[in-house]
């Protein structure tokens, strides 16, 4: 079962180690950059994506200052866990 979990001291380093394939890197910011961005923009919420107890991805959502709507700014599934339906389930 997919669960969205808080990023804390217990999973922080594992989250920043997650990565998409080389061919996908130009399409999504690194998780390290996203976590730094969320520090500067506290309205951004970062979450770990877990399949049962296994960390498989990362997401960040935020309320847009212009339209006051929530947007998913980041959604990534680690290259080793892609094509298993985790991204769709996380959505």
HUKA-V386736 format. One record per helix or strand of 3 or more residues. SS is the DSSP state (a for helix, b for strand). FROM is the first residue (numbers start at 1). TO is the last residue. If there is no record, write none. Layout:
# HUKA-V386736
ss-><SS,SS>
from-><FROM,FROM>
to-><TO,TO>
This chain:
# HUKA-V386736
ss-><b,a,a,a,b,b,b,a,a>
from-><2,12,22,31,44,54,70,79,86>
to-><6,17,27,40,51,63,77,81,90>
